[in-house]
Amino acid sequence: MSQSHKDLDPQTRQGLKRYWRDNQRIIFIMLIIWFVFSFVLSIFFVRELNEFKLGGFPLGFWIAQQGSIFVFIIMVLVYCFMMEYGDKKFHLEEQKKKGDDE
């Protein structure tokens, strides 16, 4: 059975707060990257980027059609690895394993 935050000792509560703050920072950075690729480059700077070619296609078009999707997939993978690192950093992986055994 899981404990509520009130039942946890102060050190554990502080660790969970730091873990959540790190998670929020990662999410914020990922959202900024997504916004830049999906909106800024694909909409606002498309004419400037179209002066360059990538695989025979204008770069602005390529980013809008393909690049944003690739960036999104890469961001999902990076987020997974960063959260796995965060779990190890805050020793939450052991709690997951203990919870699975019960």
Jmol script that loads the backbone (N, CA, C; Angstrom):
load data "model"
ATOM      1  N   MET A   1       0.845  -1.166   0.000  1.00  0.00           N
ATOM      2  CA  MET A   1       0.000   0.000   0.000  1.00  0.00           C
ATOM      3  C   MET A   1       0.897   1.238   0.000  1.00  0.00           C
ATOM      4  N   SER A   2       0.550   2.232  -0.777  1.00  0.00           N
ATOM      5  CA  SER A   2       1.399   3.417  -0.859  1.00  0.00           C
ATOM      6  C   SER A   2       1.111   4.370   0.297  1.00  0.00           C
ATOM      7  N   GLN A   3       2.151   5.093   0.684  1.00  0.00           N
ATOM      8  CA  GLN A   3       2.025   6.056   1.768  1.00  0.00           C
ATOM      9  C   GLN A   3       1.597   7.404   1.206  1.00  0.00           C
ATOM     10  N   SER A   4       0.883   8.168   2.015  1.00  0.00           N
ATOM     11  CA  SER A   4       0.594   9.540   1.602  1.00  0.00           C
ATOM     12  C   SER A   4       1.809  10.395   1.945  1.00  0.00           C
ATOM     13  N   HIS A   5       1.884  11.577   1.362  1.00  0.00           N
ATOM     14  CA  HIS A   5       3.035  12.453   1.613  1.00  0.00           C
ATOM     15  C   HIS A   5       3.115  12.878   3.070  1.00  0.00           C
ATOM     16  N   LYS A   6       2.005  12.917   3.767  1.00  0.00           N
ATOM     17  CA  LYS A   6       2.002  13.311   5.175  1.00  0.00           C
ATOM     18  C   LYS A   6       2.681  12.263   6.046  1.00  0.00           C
ATOM     19  N   ASP A   7       2.647  10.998   5.625  1.00  0.00           N
ATOM     20  CA  ASP A   7       3.237   9.920   6.406  1.00  0.00           C
ATOM     21  C   ASP A   7       4.747   9.795   6.209  1.00  0.00           C
ATOM     22  N   LEU A   8       5.303  10.497   5.221  1.00  0.00           N
ATOM     23  CA  LEU A   8       6.723  10.374   4.919  1.00  0.00           C
ATOM     24  C   LEU A   8       7.549  11.275   5.827  1.00  0.00           C
ATOM     25  N   ASP A   9       8.795  10.867   6.041  1.00  0.00           N
ATOM     26  CA  ASP A   9       9.690  11.695   6.849  1.00  0.00           C
ATOM     27  C   ASP A   9      10.082  12.942   6.046  1.00  0.00           C
ATOM     28  N   PRO A  10      10.510  14.005   6.741  1.00  0.00           N
ATOM     29  CA  PRO A  10      10.816  15.277   6.060  1.00  0.00           C
ATOM     30  C   PRO A  10      11.887  15.156   4.973  1.00  0.00           C
ATOM     31  N   GLN A  11      12.879  14.320   5.186  1.00  0.00           N
ATOM     32  CA  GLN A  11      13.944  14.163   4.197  1.00  0.00           C
ATOM     33  C   GLN A  11      13.393  13.550   2.905  1.00  0.00           C
ATOM     34  N   THR A  12      12.520  12.571   3.030  1.00  0.00           N
ATOM     35  CA  THR A  12      11.918  11.944   1.858  1.00  0.00           C
ATOM     36  C   THR A  12      11.013  12.940   1.131  1.00  0.00           C
ATOM     37  N   ARG A  13      10.253  13.724   1.892  1.00  0.00           N
ATOM     38  CA  ARG A  13       9.391  14.735   1.268  1.00  0.00           C
ATOM     39  C   ARG A  13      10.221  15.752   0.496  1.00  0.00           C
ATOM     40  N   GLN A  14      11.354  16.177   1.066  1.00  0.00           N
ATOM     41  CA  GLN A  14      12.237  17.124   0.378  1.00  0.00           C
ATOM     42  C   GLN A  14      12.788  16.504  -0.903  1.00  0.00           C
ATOM     43  N   GLY A  15      13.166  15.234  -0.836  1.00  0.00           N
ATOM     44  CA  GLY A  15      13.665  14.544  -2.031  1.00  0.00           C
ATOM     45  C   GLY A  15      12.614  14.475  -3.122  1.00  0.00           C
ATOM     46  N   LEU A  16      11.377  14.198  -2.735  1.00  0.00           N
ATOM     47  CA  LEU A  16      10.292  14.144  -3.721  1.00  0.00           C
ATOM     48  C   LEU A  16      10.019  15.526  -4.313  1.00  0.00           C
ATOM     49  N   LYS A  17      10.135  16.575  -3.499  1.00  0.00           N
ATOM     50  CA  LYS A  17       9.959  17.935  -4.022  1.00  0.00           C
ATOM     51  C   LYS A  17      11.056  18.279  -5.028  1.00  0.00           C
ATOM     52  N   ARG A  18      12.310  17.914  -4.718  1.00  0.00           N
ATOM     53  CA  ARG A  18      13.417  18.167  -5.651  1.00  0.00           C
ATOM     54  C   ARG A  18      13.229  17.365  -6.934  1.00  0.00           C
ATOM     55  N   TYR A  19      12.782  16.124  -6.791  1.00  0.00           N
ATOM     56  CA  TYR A  19      12.523  15.268  -7.957  1.00  0.00           C
ATOM     57  C   TYR A  19      11.468  15.909  -8.851  1.00  0.00           C
ATOM     58  N   TRP A  20      10.374  16.387  -8.272  1.00  0.00           N
ATOM     59  CA  TRP A  20       9.312  17.007  -9.053  1.00  0.00           C
ATOM     60  C   TRP A  20       9.776  18.312  -9.681  1.00  0.00           C
ATOM     61  N   ARG A  21      10.587  19.100  -8.964  1.00  0.00           N
ATOM     62  CA  ARG A  21      11.121  20.348  -9.508  1.00  0.00           C
ATOM     63  C   ARG A  21      12.029  20.058 -10.707  1.00  0.00           C
ATOM     64  N   ASP A  22      12.871  19.038 -10.610  1.00  0.00           N
ATOM     65  CA  ASP A  22      13.712  18.643 -11.738  1.00  0.00           C
ATOM     66  C   ASP A  22      12.857  18.190 -12.915  1.00  0.00           C
ATOM     67  N   ASN A  23      11.810  17.429 -12.635  1.00  0.00           N
ATOM     68  CA  ASN A  23      10.912  16.953 -13.678  1.00  0.00           C
ATOM     69  C   ASN A  23      10.238  18.135 -14.378  1.00  0.00           C
ATOM     70  N   GLN A  24       9.788  19.117 -13.616  1.00  0.00           N
ATOM     71  CA  GLN A  24       9.151  20.293 -14.210  1.00  0.00           C
ATOM     72  C   GLN A  24      10.130  21.079 -15.074  1.00  0.00           C
ATOM     73  N   ARG A  25      11.374  21.175 -14.645  1.00  0.00           N
ATOM     74  CA  ARG A  25      12.385  21.882 -15.429  1.00  0.00           C
ATOM     75  C   ARG A  25      12.623  21.171 -16.757  1.00  0.00           C
ATOM     76  N   ILE A  26      12.715  19.857 -16.726  1.00  0.00           N
ATOM     77  CA  ILE A  26      12.907  19.082 -17.950  1.00  0.00           C
ATOM     78  C   ILE A  26      11.717  19.274 -18.894  1.00  0.00           C
ATOM     79  N   ILE A  27      10.514  19.211 -18.354  1.00  0.00           N
ATOM     80  CA  ILE A  27       9.316  19.389 -19.177  1.00  0.00           C
ATOM     81  C   ILE A  27       9.298  20.786 -19.795  1.00  0.00           C
ATOM     82  N   PHE A  28       9.628  21.813 -19.024  1.00  0.00           N
ATOM     83  CA  PHE A  28       9.649  23.182 -19.528  1.00  0.00           C
ATOM     84  C   PHE A  28      10.642  23.329 -20.677  1.00  0.00           C
ATOM     85  N   ILE A  29      11.841  22.780 -20.513  1.00  0.00           N
ATOM     86  CA  ILE A  29      12.859  22.851 -21.573  1.00  0.00           C
ATOM     87  C   ILE A  29      12.380  22.120 -22.819  1.00  0.00           C
ATOM     88  N   MET A  30      11.786  20.955 -22.635  1.00  0.00           N
ATOM     89  CA  MET A  30      11.266  20.186 -23.780  1.00  0.00           C
ATOM     90  C   MET A  30      10.159  20.958 -24.499  1.00  0.00           C
ATOM     91  N   LEU A  31       9.300  21.625 -23.766  1.00  0.00           N
ATOM     92  CA  LEU A  31       8.232  22.407 -24.392  1.00  0.00           C
ATOM     93  C   LEU A  31       8.790  23.584 -25.183  1.00  0.00           C
ATOM     94  N   ILE A  32       9.847  24.197 -24.678  1.00  0.00           N
ATOM     95  CA  ILE A  32      10.477  25.298 -25.413  1.00  0.00           C
ATOM     96  C   ILE A  32      11.067  24.782 -26.724  1.00  0.00           C
ATOM     97  N   ILE A  33      11.776  23.664 -26.669  1.00  0.00           N
ATOM     98  CA  ILE A  33      12.354  23.084 -27.883  1.00  0.00           C
ATOM     99  C   ILE A  33      11.254  22.740 -28.883  1.00  0.00           C
ATOM    100  N   TRP A  34      10.188  22.128 -28.397  1.00  0.00           N
ATOM    101  CA  TRP A  34       9.066  21.754 -29.267  1.00  0.00           C
ATOM    102  C   TRP A  34       8.446  23.000 -29.901  1.00  0.00           C
ATOM    103  N   PHE A  35       8.251  24.052 -29.114  1.00  0.00           N
ATOM    104  CA  PHE A  35       7.687  25.298 -29.629  1.00  0.00           C
ATOM    105  C   PHE A  35       8.579  25.897 -30.710  1.00  0.00           C
ATOM    106  N   VAL A  36       9.879  25.919 -30.472  1.00  0.00           N
ATOM    107  CA  VAL A  36      10.808  26.501 -31.445  1.00  0.00           C
ATOM    108  C   VAL A  36      10.734  25.745 -32.766  1.00  0.00           C
ATOM    109  N   PHE A  37      10.770  24.418 -32.734  1.00  0.00           N
ATOM    110  CA  PHE A  37      10.735  23.653 -33.971  1.00  0.00           C
ATOM    111  C   PHE A  37       9.360  23.667 -34.627  1.00  0.00           C
ATOM    112  N   SER A  38       8.307  23.543 -33.837  1.00  0.00           N
ATOM    113  CA  SER A  38       6.968  23.431 -34.407  1.00  0.00           C
ATOM    114  C   SER A  38       6.405  24.759 -34.889  1.00  0.00           C
ATOM    115  N   PHE A  39       6.686  25.851 -34.188  1.00  0.00           N
ATOM    116  CA  PHE A  39       6.090  27.133 -34.540  1.00  0.00           C
ATOM    117  C   PHE A  39       7.099  28.128 -35.100  1.00  0.00           C
ATOM    118  N   VAL A  40       8.143  28.380 -34.343  1.00  0.00           N
ATOM    119  CA  VAL A  40       9.072  29.442 -34.739  1.00  0.00           C
ATOM    120  C   VAL A  40       9.743  29.115 -36.063  1.00  0.00           C
ATOM    121  N   LEU A  41      10.388  27.959 -36.161  1.00  0.00           N
ATOM    122  CA  LEU A  41      11.084  27.620 -37.399  1.00  0.00           C
ATOM    123  C   LEU A  41      10.122  27.262 -38.522  1.00  0.00           C
ATOM    124  N   SER A  42       9.059  26.550 -38.196  1.00  0.00           N
ATOM    125  CA  SER A  42       8.145  26.065 -39.226  1.00  0.00           C
ATOM    126  C   SER A  42       7.204  27.136 -39.748  1.00  0.00           C
ATOM    127  N   ILE A  43       6.950  28.177 -38.983  1.00  0.00           N
ATOM    128  CA  ILE A  43       5.983  29.192 -39.398  1.00  0.00           C
ATOM    129  C   ILE A  43       6.657  30.546 -39.605  1.00  0.00           C
ATOM    130  N   PHE A  44       7.343  31.033 -38.601  1.00  0.00           N
ATOM    131  CA  PHE A  44       7.854  32.393 -38.645  1.00  0.00           C
ATOM    132  C   PHE A  44       9.099  32.566 -39.519  1.00  0.00           C
ATOM    133  N   PHE A  45       9.977  31.563 -39.551  1.00  0.00           N
ATOM    134  CA  PHE A  45      11.222  31.681 -40.306  1.00  0.00           C
ATOM    135  C   PHE A  45      11.262  30.770 -41.525  1.00  0.00           C
ATOM    136  N   VAL A  46      10.104  30.352 -42.000  1.00  0.00           N
ATOM    137  CA  VAL A  46      10.080  29.398 -43.109  1.00  0.00           C
ATOM    138  C   VAL A  46      10.670  29.997 -44.385  1.00  0.00           C
ATOM    139  N   ARG A  47      10.429  31.270 -44.664  1.00  0.00           N
ATOM    140  CA  ARG A  47      10.969  31.886 -45.887  1.00  0.00           C
ATOM    141  C   ARG A  47      12.490  31.958 -45.854  1.00  0.00           C
ATOM    142  N   GLU A  48      13.030  32.317 -44.702  1.00  0.00           N
ATOM    143  CA  GLU A  48      14.491  32.383 -44.583  1.00  0.00           C
ATOM    144  C   GLU A  48      15.116  30.996 -44.699  1.00  0.00           C
ATOM    145  N   LEU A  49      14.469  30.010 -44.086  1.00  0.00           N
ATOM    146  CA  LEU A  49      15.008  28.645 -44.136  1.00  0.00           C
ATOM    147  C   LEU A  49      14.862  28.020 -45.515  1.00  0.00           C
ATOM    148  N   ASN A  50      13.869  28.447 -46.282  1.00  0.00           N
ATOM    149  CA  ASN A  50      13.654  27.883 -47.610  1.00  0.00           C
ATOM    150  C   ASN A  50      14.762  28.241 -48.594  1.00  0.00           C
ATOM    151  N   GLU A  51      15.636  29.164 -48.231  1.00  0.00           N
ATOM    152  CA  GLU A  51      16.782  29.489 -49.078  1.00  0.00           C
ATOM    153  C   GLU A  51      17.793  28.341 -49.103  1.00  0.00           C
ATOM    154  N   PHE A  52      17.733  27.457 -48.111  1.00  0.00           N
ATOM    155  CA  PHE A  52      18.633  26.310 -48.032  1.00  0.00           C
ATOM    156  C   PHE A  52      17.878  25.053 -48.434  1.00  0.00           C
ATOM    157  N   LYS A  53      18.603  24.081 -48.957  1.00  0.00           N
ATOM    158  CA  LYS A  53      17.989  22.821 -49.399  1.00  0.00           C
ATOM    159  C   LYS A  53      18.490  21.667 -48.523  1.00  0.00           C
ATOM    160  N   LEU A  54      17.600  20.718 -48.279  1.00  0.00           N
ATOM    161  CA  LEU A  54      17.955  19.498 -47.559  1.00  0.00           C
ATOM    162  C   LEU A  54      17.298  18.343 -48.301  1.00  0.00           C
ATOM    163  N   GLY A  55      18.111  17.517 -48.924  1.00  0.00           N
ATOM    164  CA  GLY A  55      17.578  16.397 -49.701  1.00  0.00           C
ATOM    165  C   GLY A  55      16.755  16.848 -50.889  1.00  0.00           C
ATOM    166  N   GLY A  56      17.085  17.999 -51.445  1.00  0.00           N
ATOM    167  CA  GLY A  56      16.367  18.517 -52.594  1.00  0.00           C
ATOM    168  C   GLY A  56      15.125  19.317 -52.250  1.00  0.00           C
ATOM    169  N   PHE A  57      14.782  19.396 -50.976  1.00  0.00           N
ATOM    170  CA  PHE A  57      13.604  20.147 -50.550  1.00  0.00           C
ATOM    171  C   PHE A  57      14.036  21.396 -49.796  1.00  0.00           C
ATOM    172  N   PRO A  58      13.242  22.459 -49.847  1.00  0.00           N
ATOM    173  CA  PRO A  58      13.557  23.649 -49.047  1.00  0.00           C
ATOM    174  C   PRO A  58      13.572  23.299 -47.554  1.00  0.00           C
ATOM    175  N   LEU A  59      14.542  23.826 -46.840  1.00  0.00           N
ATOM    176  CA  LEU A  59      14.730  23.475 -45.426  1.00  0.00           C
ATOM    177  C   LEU A  59      13.516  23.835 -44.580  1.00  0.00           C
ATOM    178  N   GLY A  60      12.894  24.983 -44.817  1.00  0.00           N
ATOM    179  CA  GLY A  60      11.705  25.360 -44.048  1.00  0.00           C
ATOM    180  C   GLY A  60      10.579  24.359 -44.228  1.00  0.00           C
ATOM    181  N   PHE A  61      10.366  23.924 -45.460  1.00  0.00           N
ATOM    182  CA  PHE A  61       9.351  22.912 -45.741  1.00  0.00           C
ATOM    183  C   PHE A  61       9.705  21.601 -45.046  1.00  0.00           C
ATOM    184  N   TRP A  62      10.973  21.206 -45.128  1.00  0.00           N
ATOM    185  CA  TRP A  62      11.402  19.941 -44.527  1.00  0.00           C
ATOM    186  C   TRP A  62      11.199  19.953 -43.021  1.00  0.00           C
ATOM    187  N   ILE A  63      11.560  21.068 -42.364  1.00  0.00           N
ATOM    188  CA  ILE A  63      11.382  21.156 -40.907  1.00  0.00           C
ATOM    189  C   ILE A  63       9.903  21.082 -40.552  1.00  0.00           C
ATOM    190  N   ALA A  64       9.066  21.779 -41.314  1.00  0.00           N
ATOM    191  CA  ALA A  64       7.631  21.775 -41.020  1.00  0.00           C
ATOM    192  C   ALA A  64       7.020  20.394 -41.218  1.00  0.00           C
ATOM    193  N   GLN A  65       7.458  19.661 -42.233  1.00  0.00           N
ATOM    194  CA  GLN A  65       6.840  18.378 -42.563  1.00  0.00           C
ATOM    195  C   GLN A  65       7.491  17.189 -41.860  1.00  0.00           C
ATOM    196  N   GLN A  66       8.797  17.166 -41.779  1.00  0.00           N
ATOM    197  CA  GLN A  66       9.510  16.008 -41.244  1.00  0.00           C
ATOM    198  C   GLN A  66      10.293  16.315 -39.980  1.00  0.00           C
ATOM    199  N   GLY A  67      10.983  17.428 -39.982  1.00  0.00           N
ATOM    200  CA  GLY A  67      11.891  17.756 -38.886  1.00  0.00           C
ATOM    201  C   GLY A  67      11.203  17.839 -37.542  1.00  0.00           C
ATOM    202  N   SER A  68      10.023  18.430 -37.499  1.00  0.00           N
ATOM    203  CA  SER A  68       9.294  18.556 -36.233  1.00  0.00           C
ATOM    204  C   SER A  68       8.941  17.188 -35.667  1.00  0.00           C
ATOM    205  N   ILE A  69       8.592  16.269 -36.543  1.00  0.00           N
ATOM    206  CA  ILE A  69       8.256  14.910 -36.094  1.00  0.00           C
ATOM    207  C   ILE A  69       9.497  14.218 -35.545  1.00  0.00           C
ATOM    208  N   PHE A  70      10.620  14.337 -36.260  1.00  0.00           N
ATOM    209  CA  PHE A  70      11.862  13.728 -35.777  1.00  0.00           C
ATOM    210  C   PHE A  70      12.281  14.324 -34.439  1.00  0.00           C
ATOM    211  N   VAL A  71      12.186  15.634 -34.324  1.00  0.00           N
ATOM    212  CA  VAL A  71      12.554  16.300 -33.068  1.00  0.00           C
ATOM    213  C   VAL A  71      11.656  15.810 -31.940  1.00  0.00           C
ATOM    214  N   PHE A  72      10.361  15.674 -32.199  1.00  0.00           N
ATOM    215  CA  PHE A  72       9.430  15.206 -31.169  1.00  0.00           C
ATOM    216  C   PHE A  72       9.792  13.795 -30.708  1.00  0.00           C
ATOM    217  N   ILE A  73      10.089  12.899 -31.631  1.00  0.00           N
ATOM    218  CA  ILE A  73      10.464  11.523 -31.266  1.00  0.00           C
ATOM    219  C   ILE A  73      11.760  11.520 -30.464  1.00  0.00           C
ATOM    220  N   ILE A  74      12.727  12.304 -30.882  1.00  0.00           N
ATOM    221  CA  ILE A  74      13.987  12.399 -30.141  1.00  0.00           C
ATOM    222  C   ILE A  74      13.745  12.954 -28.744  1.00  0.00           C
ATOM    223  N   MET A  75      12.856  13.950 -28.628  1.00  0.00           N
ATOM    224  CA  MET A  75      12.547  14.528 -27.320  1.00  0.00           C
ATOM    225  C   MET A  75      11.910  13.500 -26.389  1.00  0.00           C
ATOM    226  N   VAL A  76      11.039  12.641 -26.919  1.00  0.00           N
ATOM    227  CA  VAL A  76      10.425  11.598 -26.096  1.00  0.00           C
ATOM    228  C   VAL A  76      11.496  10.648 -25.572  1.00  0.00           C
ATOM    229  N   LEU A  77      12.419  10.252 -26.432  1.00  0.00           N
ATOM    230  CA  LEU A  77      13.500   9.356 -26.005  1.00  0.00           C
ATOM    231  C   LEU A  77      14.403  10.031 -24.973  1.00  0.00           C
ATOM    232  N   VAL A  78      14.759  11.284 -25.210  1.00  0.00           N
ATOM    233  CA  VAL A  78      15.602  12.020 -24.260  1.00  0.00           C
ATOM    234  C   VAL A  78      14.892  12.147 -22.915  1.00  0.00           C
ATOM    235  N   TYR A  79      13.589  12.447 -22.949  1.00  0.00           N
ATOM    236  CA  TYR A  79      12.826  12.564 -21.703  1.00  0.00           C
ATOM    237  C   TYR A  79      12.834  11.238 -20.934  1.00  0.00           C
ATOM    238  N   CYS A  80      12.664  10.127 -21.636  1.00  0.00           N
ATOM    239  CA  CYS A  80      12.701   8.816 -20.971  1.00  0.00           C
ATOM    240  C   CYS A  80      14.046   8.574 -20.296  1.00  0.00           C
ATOM    241  N   PHE A  81      15.132   8.858 -21.011  1.00  0.00           N
ATOM    242  CA  PHE A  81      16.459   8.664 -20.431  1.00  0.00           C
ATOM    243  C   PHE A  81      16.701   9.614 -19.262  1.00  0.00           C
ATOM    244  N   MET A  82      16.241  10.846 -19.378  1.00  0.00           N
ATOM    245  CA  MET A  82      16.445  11.812 -18.294  1.00  0.00           C
ATOM    246  C   MET A  82      15.635  11.430 -17.054  1.00  0.00           C
ATOM    247  N   MET A  83      14.443  10.915 -17.249  1.00  0.00           N
ATOM    248  CA  MET A  83      13.638  10.499 -16.104  1.00  0.00           C
ATOM    249  C   MET A  83      14.229   9.235 -15.463  1.00  0.00           C
ATOM    250  N   GLU A  84      14.777   8.356 -16.259  1.00  0.00           N
ATOM    251  CA  GLU A  84      15.448   7.177 -15.704  1.00  0.00           C
ATOM    252  C   GLU A  84      16.646   7.617 -14.853  1.00  0.00           C
ATOM    253  N   TYR A  85      17.403   8.602 -15.366  1.00  0.00           N
ATOM    254  CA  TYR A  85      18.522   9.155 -14.604  1.00  0.00           C
ATOM    255  C   TYR A  85      18.017   9.805 -13.315  1.00  0.00           C
ATOM    256  N   GLY A  86      16.908  10.554 -13.404  1.00  0.00           N
ATOM    257  CA  GLY A  86      16.334  11.193 -12.219  1.00  0.00           C
ATOM    258  C   GLY A  86      15.878  10.174 -11.188  1.00  0.00           C
ATOM    259  N   ASP A  87      15.306   9.065 -11.654  1.00  0.00           N
ATOM    260  CA  ASP A  87      14.896   8.009 -10.729  1.00  0.00           C
ATOM    261  C   ASP A  87      16.100   7.447  -9.978  1.00  0.00           C
ATOM    262  N   LYS A  88      17.203   7.259 -10.692  1.00  0.00           N
ATOM    263  CA  LYS A  88      18.418   6.749 -10.047  1.00  0.00           C
ATOM    264  C   LYS A  88      19.008   7.796  -9.104  1.00  0.00           C
ATOM    265  N   LYS A  89      19.001   9.049  -9.546  1.00  0.00           N
ATOM    266  CA  LYS A  89      19.574  10.135  -8.747  1.00  0.00           C
ATOM    267  C   LYS A  89      18.847  10.292  -7.410  1.00  0.00           C
ATOM    268  N   PHE A  90      17.530  10.159  -7.416  1.00  0.00           N
ATOM    269  CA  PHE A  90      16.739  10.336  -6.196  1.00  0.00           C
ATOM    270  C   PHE A  90      16.344   9.004  -5.561  1.00  0.00           C
ATOM    271  N   HIS A  91      16.980   7.914  -6.004  1.00  0.00           N
ATOM    272  CA  HIS A  91      16.794   6.581  -5.432  1.00  0.00           C
ATOM    273  C   HIS A  91      15.329   6.133  -5.474  1.00  0.00           C
ATOM    274  N   LEU A  92      14.634   6.462  -6.540  1.00  0.00           N
ATOM    275  CA  LEU A  92      13.247   6.047  -6.680  1.00  0.00           C
ATOM    276  C   LEU A  92      13.127   4.714  -7.397  1.00  0.00           C
ATOM    277  N   GLU A  93      14.202   4.274  -8.030  1.00  0.00           N
ATOM    278  CA  GLU A  93      14.152   2.995  -8.726  1.00  0.00           C
ATOM    279  C   GLU A  93      13.985   1.842  -7.729  1.00  0.00           C
ATOM    280  N   GLU A  94      14.603   1.948  -6.554  1.00  0.00           N
ATOM    281  CA  GLU A  94      14.438   0.897  -5.562  1.00  0.00           C
ATOM    282  C   GLU A  94      13.008   0.834  -5.065  1.00  0.00           C
ATOM    283  N   GLN A  95      12.387   2.005  -4.900  1.00  0.00           N
ATOM    284  CA  GLN A  95      10.999   2.033  -4.433  1.00  0.00           C
ATOM    285  C   GLN A  95      10.070   1.405  -5.467  1.00  0.00           C
ATOM    286  N   LYS A  96      10.351   1.613  -6.743  1.00  0.00           N
ATOM    287  CA  LYS A  96       9.553   0.995  -7.788  1.00  0.00           C
ATOM    288  C   LYS A  96       9.683  -0.519  -7.722  1.00  0.00           C
ATOM    289  N   LYS A  97      10.925  -0.999  -7.587  1.00  0.00           N
ATOM    290  CA  LYS A  97      11.159  -2.438  -7.544  1.00  0.00           C
ATOM    291  C   LYS A  97      10.502  -3.049  -6.312  1.00  0.00           C
ATOM    292  N   LYS A  98      10.597  -2.381  -5.166  1.00  0.00           N
ATOM    293  CA  LYS A  98       9.955  -2.882  -3.943  1.00  0.00           C
ATOM    294  C   LYS A  98       8.440  -2.908  -4.110  1.00  0.00           C
ATOM    295  N   GLY A  99       7.895  -1.888  -4.756  1.00  0.00           N
ATOM    296  CA  GLY A  99       6.459  -1.823  -4.963  1.00  0.00           C
ATOM    297  C   GLY A  99       5.974  -2.910  -5.901  1.00  0.00           C
ATOM    298  N   ASP A 100       6.817  -3.308  -6.863  1.00  0.00           N
ATOM    299  CA  ASP A 100       6.440  -4.368  -7.793  1.00  0.00           C
ATOM    300  C   ASP A 100       6.408  -5.730  -7.114  1.00  0.00           C
ATOM    301  N   ASP A 101       7.266  -5.917  -6.105  1.00  0.00           N
ATOM    302  CA  ASP A 101       7.349  -7.199  -5.431  1.00  0.00           C
ATOM    303  C   ASP A 101       6.166  -7.459  -4.521  1.00  0.00           C
ATOM    304  N   GLU A 102       5.528  -6.395  -4.039  1.00  0.00           N
ATOM    305  CA  GLU A 102       4.439  -6.566  -3.064  1.00  0.00           C
ATOM    306  C   GLU A 102       3.161  -6.992  -3.706  1.00  0.00           C
TER     307      GLU A 102
END
end "model"
wireframe off; spacefill off
backbone 0.3
color backbone group
